[in-house]
């Protein structure tokens, strides 16, 4: 859970393409993963409004952070750059996503070699902004919110089940958009892998914006509309 999350306010993803990518200068003859990374940085952010069901708890935006891996083609370049499990058939890229619980929109994401742990990637995501948050797992609770009136202890454990919306978001990225959990990314070169991951995150975020727009009613949470339906429609 985050105390506050601010968005750039530049409009929808399609409106930010020109702002975030087309106006950027790249070295002659080379367009690598950077444009898609810039686009994601412009597109990321919560899409829930003040009245969106499932987004808020006592004035705080509910979010979840979770990790996952994506299989890559087994090329020497990918093995060297990203590595993978010692008993795995394919190299893997490790990803961490920070999602808005009520809409499953991506607030941020990070990825790197398989050897980089989820905790390291998570620290890169939250940085200094993680000062006001609650983290819960099983029967353990750690929080910096010490005011029992603003954050009653008895209510916090009940929020745990809502973190599974983050799992649903990851499932949509890994399976729905790729076609199947067994489908690997296609590039045999690290730069191409980075392009594909940023593109995958951008497409997912665009679908979340469409879903939030379509479900912007007080009685229908946007997390009841599937990414698969909107992928097919789009």
C-alpha positions in Angstrom: 0.0 0.0 0.0 1.3 3.4 -0.9 0.3 6.7 0.9 0.2 8.6 -2.4 0.8 7.9 -6.0 1.0 10.7 -8.6 0.6 10.3 -12.3 2.2 12.5 -15.0 -1.2 13.7 -16.2 -0.2 13.7 -19.8 -3.3 11.8 -21.0 -3.7 8.3 -22.4 -0.8 6.1 -23.6 -1.5 6.9 -27.3 -1.2 10.6 -26.6 2.1 10.1 -24.9 3.9 8.3 -27.7 4.9 11.5 -29.4 5.9 13.1 -26.1 7.9 10.2 -24.8 9.4 8.6 -27.9 9.2 10.6 -31.1 10.8 13.7 -29.7 13.7 11.8 -28.2 17.1 11.7 -30.0 18.9 8.5 -30.4 22.4 7.7 -31.9 22.4 7.5 -35.7 21.6 4.0 -37.0 20.5 2.6 -33.7 17.1 2.4 -32.1 17.3 0.0 -29.2 15.1 -0.7 -26.2 15.3 2.9 -25.0 12.2 4.2 -26.9 10.0 1.5 -25.4 11.4 2.1 -21.9 10.6 5.8 -22.3 7.1 5.0 -23.5 6.5 2.8 -20.5 7.8 5.4 -18.1 5.3 7.9 -19.6 2.5 5.3 -19.6 2.9 3.7 -16.2 0.8 4.8 -13.2 -2.5 4.2 -11.5 -5.7 4.6 -13.5 -8.2 4.3 -10.6 -10.2 7.4 -9.7 -11.4 8.6 -6.3 -14.5 6.5 -6.6 -13.1 3.4 -8.2 -14.0 0.4 -6.1 -11.2 -1.6 -4.6 -8.6 1.1 -5.1 -8.6 2.8 -1.7 -8.4 2.0 2.0 -8.8 4.9 4.4 -7.5 7.3 1.9 -4.5 5.2 0.9 -4.1 3.6 -2.5 -3.8 -0.2 -2.3 -1.0 -1.6 -4.4 0.9 -4.9 -4.6 4.4 -5.9 -5.7 5.2 -9.3 -7.0 7.8 -11.0 -9.2 7.9 -13.4 -12.2 10.2 -14.7 -14.8 10.0 -14.9 -18.6 11.7 -17.7 -20.7 14.0 -16.5 -23.5 15.4 -18.3 -26.5 18.5 -20.3 -25.6 21.1 -18.3 -27.4 24.7 -17.8 -26.2 24.1 -14.0 -26.0 21.0 -14.5 -23.8 22.7 -17.0 -21.6 25.6 -14.7 -21.0 23.5 -11.6 -20.4 20.6 -13.0 -18.4 21.5 -16.4 -17.1 18.9 -18.7 -15.8 18.2 -21.6 -13.3 20.9 -24.2 -13.3 18.5 -26.9 -14.2 16.4 -24.8 -16.6 16.2 -25.4 -20.3 16.1 -21.7 -21.2 17.7 -18.5 -19.9 15.3 -16.2 -18.1 14.7 -12.5 -17.4 13.5 -11.7 -13.9 10.8 -9.1 -13.6 9.0 -7.3 -10.7 5.8 -5.4 -11.1 4.1 -2.9 -8.8 0.4 -2.8 -9.6 -2.6 -0.9 -8.4 -4.8 -3.4 -6.7 -8.2 -2.2 -7.8 -7.4 -1.9 -11.5 -4.3 -4.0 -11.9 -2.6 -1.1 -13.7 1.2 -1.0 -13.5 2.6 1.7 -11.3 6.1 0.6 -12.2 8.1 -2.4 -13.2 11.7 -3.4 -13.4 13.6 -6.4 -14.8 17.1 -7.7 -15.0 19.2 -10.9 -15.2 17.9 -14.1 -13.5 20.6 -13.7 -10.8 19.2 -10.4 -9.6 16.7 -11.1 -6.7 13.2 -9.8 -6.4 14.1 -7.9 -3.3 16.8 -6.0 -5.2 14.5 -5.1 -8.0 11.8 -4.1 -5.5 14.2 -1.7 -3.8 14.9 -0.2 -7.2 11.1 0.3 -7.7 10.0 1.9 -4.4 13.2 3.7 -3.4 12.5 6.6 -1.0 8.8 6.5 -1.9 8.5 3.3 0.2 8.5 5.2 3.5 4.7 5.1 4.0 3.6 1.6 3.2 2.4 -1.6 4.8 3.9 -5.0 3.9 2.1 -8.2 5.0 2.8 -11.9 4.5 1.1 -14.8 6.3 1.0 -13.9 10.0 3.8 -11.3 9.8 3.1 -7.6 9.6 5.6 -4.7 9.1 4.4 -1.2 8.8 5.5 2.4 9.4 1.9 3.5 10.0 1.7 3.7 13.8 -1.5 5.7 14.3 -4.2 3.2 15.4 -7.0 5.7 14.3 -5.7 6.2 10.8 -4.7 2.5 10.3 -6.5 0.2 12.7 -4.5 -3.0 13.2 -7.5 -5.2 13.0 -8.3 -4.0 9.4 -4.9 -4.5 7.9 -4.8 -8.4 7.8 -8.1 -8.4 5.9 -6.3 -6.5 3.1 -4.0 -9.4 2.4 -6.3 -11.2 0.1 -6.5 -8.1 -2.2 -2.8 -8.6 -3.0 -3.9 -11.5 -5.3 -5.0 -8.9 -7.8 -1.3 -8.4 -8.3 -1.0 -12.1 -9.1 -3.8 -11.7 -11.6 -1.9 -8.8 -13.3 1.2 -10.9 -13.6 -0.9 -13.8 -15.0 -2.2 -11.5 -17.7 1.3 -10.4 -18.6 2.8 -13.8 -18.6 0.0 -15.8 -20.2 -2.8 -13.8 -21.7 -0.7 -11.4 -23.7 2.0 -13.9 -24.7 -0.6 -16.5 -25.7 0.5 -19.2 -23.3 2.8 -19.6 -20.3 5.0 -21.9 -22.4 5.5 -19.2 -25.1 9.0 -17.7 -24.9 10.1 -14.3 -26.0 11.5 -14.3 -29.5 14.7 -12.3 -29.6 18.1 -14.1 -29.5 19.9 -10.8 -28.6 19.7 -9.0 -25.2 18.7 -5.7 -26.7 15.8 -7.4 -28.5 14.7 -9.1 -25.2 14.6 -5.7 -23.5 12.5 -4.3 -26.4 10.0 -7.2 -26.0 9.7 -6.8 -22.3 9.1 -3.1 -22.4 6.6 -3.6 -25.3 4.8 -6.2 -23.3 4.4 -3.9 -20.3 3.3 -1.1 -22.5 0.6 -3.2 -24.2 -0.6 -4.4 -20.8 -0.8 -0.9 -19.4 -2.8 0.3 -22.4 -5.3 -2.5 -21.9 -5.6 -1.5 -18.2 -6.5 2.1 -19.3 -9.2 0.8 -21.7 -10.6 -1.4 -19.0 -10.6 1.4 -16.5 -12.4 3.7 -18.9 -15.0 1.1 -19.8 -15.7 0.1 -16.2 -15.7 3.6 -14.7 -18.9 3.2 -12.7 -19.5 3.1 -9.0 -20.9 -0.4 -9.1 -18.4 -2.2 -11.4 -14.8 -2.5 -10.4 -12.4 -2.5 -13.3 -10.7 -5.6 -12.0 -13.8 -7.6 -13.0 -13.1 -7.1 -16.7 -10.5 -9.4 -18.2 -7.4 -8.4 -20.1 -8.1 -11.3 -22.5 -11.4 -9.8 -23.5 -9.9 -6.4 -24.2 -6.9 -7.9 -26.0 -9.3 -9.6 -28.4 -11.4 -6.5 -28.8 -8.4 -4.3 -29.5 
